[in-house]
Amino acid sequence: MTHAIDRVGLWSPGGGTERSIVVHRFGTAGADSKVYLQGGLHANEAPGMLILHHLIPLLRDADKAGQVRGEIVVVPEANPIGMGQFVHGYQSGRYDFTSGVNFNRQIPLIGDAAVAKMADALGRSEQNVAHARAAMREILSARRASFESEFLKSTLLGLAIDADIVIDCHSAGSAMLHVLVWHANWPEGGDLVAQLGAPLALVIADSGGGTFEEACASPWDALGDAYPDAFPVRPSFVAGLELRGDSDTDDAIVAEDAANLFRFLQRRGAIGGDPGPMPAIIAQIAPMESIDVLRASGAGIVVYRQSLGAILQPGDIVADLVDPSNADPSTTRTPIRTTRGGLLFAMAPHRVVASGHHVAMVAGSSGSVSGAHPWID
């Protein structure tokens, strides 16, 4: 199959309106092996869309050369709803204006439905993965949406649910490159972390509130728990890429990210050719529960004392919260300290904050492998 481009129509929210998702397909449609990549589910996060913009020509050339094995599906702009949400000149694509729900939350979690549907469909173990994927597709096709964003989420999940590799591309305010790997895919997922040269890998067992990664991975957890003899292997690799900060769109850097993602797919056998020697892993490996989320204790202006990549000790001051309304400037600063210490890998995207807003995230090395990604604002 040559490079094909489809448009998948979304459910219309009203008369005279129509939106669609652009889907790039490479290799052989319906092949036994499949890779799914998407960017821009949070439409205000540009780096995830840009890396796929750079990856598509590499995949197109590989497809022309007959090097794509199986099928590769790419959705570079996964959220046309959010892309159209502007308020007074500012793009706001993280939450759906109609439902108020985060576009990367409340993705359908179909594990229980898959377990029930598979009760009468179990056959020989080598057939069960294919049966489960067919059951999941049926479950999703039967869902009904109340909002356009719900239809979008089910549609995207339907494109990804039967893939062997699922990669969801994001960014995080002001941040270092880091990779979220589902717990069942670790330490196997170290090859992606190493190939990207990421300084941090977060191992997740519950991404919190129904994220895309959780929706793709958790059905297999549920099936493995319910039918341990029928699902002894992990059929899907699920990871999220946090491609630095939201405004980190340096073309050369992102193009190299895309080249490394291409090499990862070569290393996994999805594309032919030699990816070269495996880079050494340089990342700190941290479970989600090790993350120290620093919050503002009141409204004000955040002034950072530390830079991204700093290695902190418990009690170190990361930033000051300045209250410009305080009558006495000598008493207007409140220090914001880390409690656990570790790697300072993310900062707030804005300097003016309200009480309770996230200010920074620090990844330690203690805690069990579980917990939700805390950057949920």
C-alpha positions in Angstrom: 0.0 0.0 0.0 1.3 3.5 -0.8 0.8 6.4 1.5 -3.0 7.0 1.9 -4.7 9.9 3.5 -8.2 9.5 4.9 -10.6 12.0 6.5 -12.7 10.6 9.3 -15.8 12.8 9.9 -16.7 13.8 13.4 -20.2 14.0 14.9 -21.6 17.5 14.1 -22.4 19.6 17.1 -24.9 21.8 15.1 -26.3 22.7 11.7 -23.8 24.0 9.2 -20.7 22.7 11.0 -18.4 19.8 10.1 -15.0 18.7 11.3 -12.8 15.7 10.5 -9.6 14.0 11.5 -6.8 13.6 8.9 -5.4 10.0 9.1 -2.2 9.0 7.3 -1.8 5.3 6.6 1.3 3.5 5.6 2.0 -0.2 4.8 -0.7 -2.8 4.5 -4.2 -1.9 5.8 -5.5 -4.6 8.2 -2.1 -6.2 8.7 -1.6 -8.4 11.8 1.0 -5.8 13.1 0.0 -2.2 13.6 1.5 1.0 15.0 -0.6 4.0 16.0 0.8 7.5 16.6 -1.0 10.7 17.4 -0.3 14.3 18.4 -2.3 17.3 19.5 -4.9 15.7 21.7 -4.3 18.7 23.8 -4.6 21.1 20.9 -2.5 23.8 22.5 0.6 21.5 22.7 2.4 22.1 19.4 5.5 19.8 19.7 3.5 16.6 19.5 2.0 17.7 16.2 5.3 18.9 14.9 7.2 15.7 15.5 4.6 13.8 13.5 4.9 16.5 10.8 8.6 15.6 10.5 7.9 11.8 10.8 5.4 11.5 8.0 7.9 12.2 5.2 10.3 9.5 6.7 7.4 7.0 6.7 6.4 8.0 3.2 9.9 7.3 1.9 10.1 4.0 3.8 6.7 3.0 2.4 7.8 3.7 -1.2 10.9 1.5 -0.6 8.7 -1.3 0.7 10.2 -1.1 4.2 7.0 -0.7 6.2 6.1 -4.0 7.8 2.4 -4.2 8.7 0.5 -1.0 9.0 1.4 2.4 10.5 -1.3 4.9 11.3 -0.5 8.5 12.1 -2.9 11.2 13.3 -0.8 14.4 13.5 -3.6 16.7 14.6 -5.9 14.6 16.8 -8.2 17.4 18.1 -9.8 19.6 15.4 -12.3 20.7 18.1 -9.6 22.2 20.3 -7.8 23.6 17.3 -10.8 25.9 16.7 -11.2 27.1 20.3 -9.8 30.6 20.5 -10.7 33.2 23.1 -9.7 36.8 22.5 -6.8 35.7 20.3 -5.5 32.9 22.6 -5.9 29.3 21.6 -7.4 27.1 24.4 -7.4 23.5 23.3 -7.0 21.6 26.6 -10.6 21.5 27.7 -13.7 21.1 25.6 -15.8 24.4 25.7 -19.1 22.4 25.5 -18.6 19.7 28.1 -15.9 21.4 30.2 -13.9 18.1 30.2 -10.2 17.8 29.5 -9.7 16.4 26.0 -7.3 13.8 27.5 -9.5 12.7 30.3 -12.6 10.5 30.3 -11.4 8.5 27.3 -13.7 5.3 27.4 -12.3 2.6 29.7 -13.6 -0.6 28.2 -11.7 -3.2 30.3 -14.8 -4.5 32.1 -16.8 -4.7 28.9 -14.0 -6.5 27.2 -13.8 -9.0 30.0 -17.5 -9.7 29.8 -17.5 -10.0 26.0 -14.6 -12.4 26.0 -16.2 -14.8 28.4 -17.7 -16.8 25.5 -15.0 -16.0 22.9 -11.9 -17.6 24.4 -10.2 -20.0 22.1 -6.7 -21.2 21.6 -4.3 -18.8 23.3 -2.7 -17.6 20.0 -6.2 -16.5 18.8 -7.3 -14.7 21.9 -5.5 -11.4 21.2 -7.2 -11.1 17.8 -10.5 -12.0 19.4 -10.1 -9.4 22.1 -9.2 -6.7 19.6 -12.3 -7.5 17.6 -14.4 -7.4 20.7 -12.9 -4.0 21.7 -13.7 -2.6 18.2 -17.3 -3.8 18.6 -17.6 -2.2 22.0 -16.4 1.1 20.7 -18.5 1.1 17.6 -21.6 0.6 19.7 -20.9 3.6 21.9 -23.1 6.7 21.6 -21.9 10.2 22.2 -23.6 13.2 23.9 -20.9 15.7 22.9 -18.7 16.1 19.8 -15.7 15.6 22.1 -17.0 12.3 23.3 -17.4 11.1 19.7 -13.8 12.3 19.0 -12.4 10.3 21.9 -14.2 7.1 20.9 -13.1 7.6 17.3 -9.4 8.1 18.2 -9.5 5.1 20.6 -11.1 3.0 17.8 -8.1 3.8 15.6 -5.6 2.8 18.3 -7.2 0.0 20.2 -6.0 -2.8 17.9 -2.4 -1.5 17.6 0.7 -3.3 18.8 2.4 0.0 19.5 0.6 3.2 20.6 2.4 6.5 21.1 0.6 9.6 22.2 2.6 12.8 21.8 2.2 15.7 24.2 4.2 18.5 25.9 4.1 20.0 29.4 4.2 23.7 30.0 7.9 24.3 30.4 9.6 20.9 30.7 12.4 18.5 29.9 11.8 15.7 27.5 10.3 12.8 29.3 8.6 9.5 28.5 5.6 7.9 30.2 5.7 4.1 29.9 2.8 1.9 31.0 4.0 -0.4 33.9 3.4 -3.6 32.0 5.8 -2.3 29.3 8.7 -1.7 31.6 11.6 -2.3 31.4 10.9 -3.3 27.8 10.1 0.4 27.0 13.7 1.4 27.9 14.5 1.2 24.2 12.2 4.1 23.4 13.6 6.2 26.3 17.2 5.5 25.2 16.6 6.1 21.5 15.0 9.5 22.3 17.8 10.4 24.7 15.2 11.4 27.3 16.6 12.4 30.7 13.5 11.0 32.5 11.2 8.0 32.3 8.0 7.9 34.3 6.5 4.4 34.9 2.7 4.6 35.2 0.1 2.2 36.4 -2.8 4.6 36.5 -2.6 7.7 34.4 -5.5 9.3 36.1 -9.1 10.0 35.0 -9.1 8.0 31.8 -6.2 9.3 29.7 -5.5 8.0 26.2 -2.7 5.8 27.5 -4.8 4.3 30.2 -7.7 3.7 27.7 -5.4 1.8 25.4 -3.5 -0.2 28.0 -5.9 -0.9 30.8 -8.2 -3.4 28.9 -5.2 -5.7 28.6 -4.6 -5.4 32.3 -8.2 -6.3 32.9 -8.1 -9.3 30.5 -4.9 -10.5 32.0 -6.4 -10.3 35.6 -9.6 -12.1 34.5 -8.1 -14.7 32.2 -4.4 -15.2 33.2 -4.0 -18.4 31.3 -5.5 -16.9 28.1 -3.5 -13.7 28.1 0.0 -14.6 29.3 1.7 -12.0 27.1 1.4 -8.2 26.7 0.1 -7.6 23.2 0.3 -3.8 23.2 3.1 -1.3 23.9 1.7 2.0 25.2 3.7 5.1 25.9 3.2 8.9 26.1 5.9 11.4 24.9 6.1 14.7 26.8 8.2 16.6 24.2 9.6 19.3 26.4 7.6 22.6 26.8 4.5 23.7 24.9 6.5 26.3 22.9 9.5 24.1 22.2 9.2 24.0 18.4 12.8 24.3 17.2 12.7 22.6 13.9 16.1 21.0 14.1 15.5 19.5 17.6 12.0 18.2 16.7 13.3 16.8 13.4 15.9 14.8 15.4 13.2 13.6 17.7 11.3 12.4 14.7 14.4 10.6 13.3 14.8 8.9 16.7 11.2 7.8 16.7 11.7 6.4 13.2 14.8 4.5 14.5 12.7 3.1 17.4 10.1 1.8 15.0 13.0 0.2 13.0 14.3 -1.4 16.2 10.9 -2.8 17.0 10.6 -4.3 13.5 7.8 -2.0 12.2 10.1 -0.6 9.5 13.0 -2.2 7.7 16.6 -0.9 7.7 19.4 -0.5 10.2 18.6 1.9 13.1 22.3 1.9 14.1 23.7 1.1 17.5 21.4 1.3 20.5 22.1 4.5 22.5 22.9 4.1 26.2 20.0 5.0 28.4 20.7 8.2 30.3 17.3 8.6 31.9 16.4 8.7 35.6 13.7 6.1 36.0 10.9 7.2 38.4 7.6 5.8 39.4 4.7 8.3 39.4 4.4 8.2 43.2 7.9 9.7 43.5 6.9 13.0 42.0 6.8 16.0 44.2 4.2 18.4 42.9 4.8 22.0 44.1 1.8 24.3 44.3 1.3 28.0 44.9 0.0 28.7 48.4 -1.8 31.9 47.2 -2.1 34.2 44.2 0.9 36.0 42.9 3.9 35.9 40.5 6.2 32.9 40.4 9.9 33.8 40.3 12.1 30.7 39.8 15.4 30.2 41.6 16.2 27.0 39.9 16.5 25.9 36.3 15.1 22.8 34.5 17.4 19.8 35.1 18.5 20.9 38.6 19.1 18.2 41.1 17.5 19.3 44.3 17.7 18.2 47.9 14.7 18.1 50.2 13.9 21.6 51.4 15.6 23.4 48.6 13.8 26.5 47.4 12.6 26.1 43.8 10.8 29.5 43.5 9.4 32.5 45.3 5.8 33.5 45.2 5.6 37.2 45.0 2.4 39.0 46.1 2.5 42.4 44.3 -0.5 43.6 46.3 1.5 43.4 49.6 2.1 46.9 51.0 5.5 46.0 52.3 7.8 44.6 49.5 10.2 43.3 52.2 7.6 40.7 53.3 6.0 39.9 50.0 7.9 36.8 49.0 6.9 33.2 50.1 9.4 30.5 49.3 8.2 27.3 47.5 10.3 24.3 48.6 10.6 20.7 47.5 9.9 18.1 50.1 11.5 15.0 48.5 14.2 16.3 46.3 15.2 14.9 42.9 15.2 16.1 39.3 13.4 19.4 38.5 11.8 18.4 35.2 8.7 20.7 34.7 7.6 24.2 35.5 4.3 26.0 35.1 3.6 27.5 31.7 2.6 30.9 33.2 4.2 33.1 35.8 0.9 34.6 37.2 -0.8 31.9 39.3 -3.7 31.5 41.7 -3.8 29.5 44.9 -3.3 25.8 44.3 -1.9 26.1 40.8 1.0 23.8 39.9 4.4 25.6 40.0 6.8 22.8 39.4 7.4 19.0 39.4 10.3 17.2 40.9 11.0 13.5 40.2 12.5 11.5 43.0 13.5 7.8 43.1 11.3 6.5 45.9 7.7 5.1 45.7 6.0 2.2 44.0 5.2 2.0 40.3 1.7 3.6 40.3 0.0 6.9 40.5 -1.4 9.5 38.1 0.5 12.0 36.0 0.1 15.1 38.2 0.1 17.8 35.6 -3.7 18.0 35.5 -4.7 21.7 35.4 
